[in-house]
């Protein structure tokens, strides 16, 4: 099954995130080994984008939920059976 964001096909999870965000994932997550100056510049750019697009986080969550609903195989989640609760035997007697 193919997943499209707009007219672009998302081949990997990174593609999906980048297409949904409209920006490279590294802008939000950073890259290993970045300097403090690079991190500050990246965070400034991210703040500017969020200021210009205040609905971006909500839109991203909505798009992600829709894609996951349409393609449940993207996340292989297996529900675990809940263990039965054990009841403690009532103690009879007087506390010392």
C-alpha positions in Angstrom: 0.0 0.0 0.0 1.3 3.5 -0.9 1.0 6.5 1.4 0.7 10.0 -0.1 0.9 13.3 1.6 -0.5 15.8 -0.9 1.0 14.6 -4.3 4.2 13.2 -2.8 4.6 9.6 -1.9 6.0 8.8 1.6 8.3 5.8 1.2 9.7 5.7 4.7 8.8 7.0 8.2 11.2 9.9 7.7 9.6 10.8 4.3 6.2 10.7 6.0 7.3 13.0 8.8 9.1 15.4 6.4 6.1 15.6 4.0 3.6 16.1 6.9 5.7 18.8 8.5 6.7 20.5 5.3 10.2 20.7 6.7 13.1 18.3 7.2 12.8 16.2 10.3 16.3 17.2 11.4 15.0 20.8 12.0 12.8 19.5 14.8 15.0 16.6 16.1 18.4 17.9 15.5 21.4 15.9 14.3 24.0 14.0 16.3 27.1 16.1 17.0 25.6 19.5 16.3 27.2 22.4 18.1 25.5 24.7 20.5 25.5 27.4 17.8 23.9 25.1 15.3 21.3 23.9 17.8 20.4 27.5 18.7 20.0 28.4 15.0 17.9 25.3 14.4 15.6 26.1 17.4 15.3 29.7 16.2 14.1 28.5 12.8 11.7 26.1 14.3 10.2 28.8 16.6 9.8 31.1 13.5 8.0 28.3 11.6 5.7 27.6 14.6 5.0 31.3 15.0 4.0 31.6 11.3 2.0 28.3 11.5 0.4 28.0 14.9 -1.8 25.1 13.8 1.1 23.0 12.6 1.3 20.7 15.6 -2.5 20.0 15.5 -2.4 19.5 11.7 0.5 17.1 12.0 -1.2 15.0 14.7 -4.4 14.9 12.7 -2.6 13.8 9.5 -0.5 11.2 11.4 -3.7 9.7 13.0 -5.4 9.5 9.7 -2.5 7.7 8.0 -2.2 5.3 10.9 -5.9 4.6 10.8 -5.8 3.9 7.1 -2.6 1.9 7.3 -2.5 0.0 10.6 0.4 -2.1 9.4 2.7 1.0 9.8 2.8 0.4 13.5 2.9 -3.3 14.5 1.2 -3.0 17.8 -0.1 -6.2 19.4 -2.5 -5.7 22.3 -1.4 -7.5 25.4 -3.9 -9.5 27.4 -4.4 -8.0 30.8 -3.4 -10.4 33.6 -6.2 -11.4 36.0 -6.2 -9.6 39.3 -5.3 -11.6 42.3 -7.4 -11.2 45.4 -5.7 -11.3 48.7 -7.1 -13.7 51.1 -8.8 -11.9 54.0 -7.0 -12.2 57.2 -9.0 -12.9 60.3 -7.8 -12.2 63.7 -6.6 -9.4 65.9 -3.5 -7.3 65.1 -0.9 -7.5 67.7 
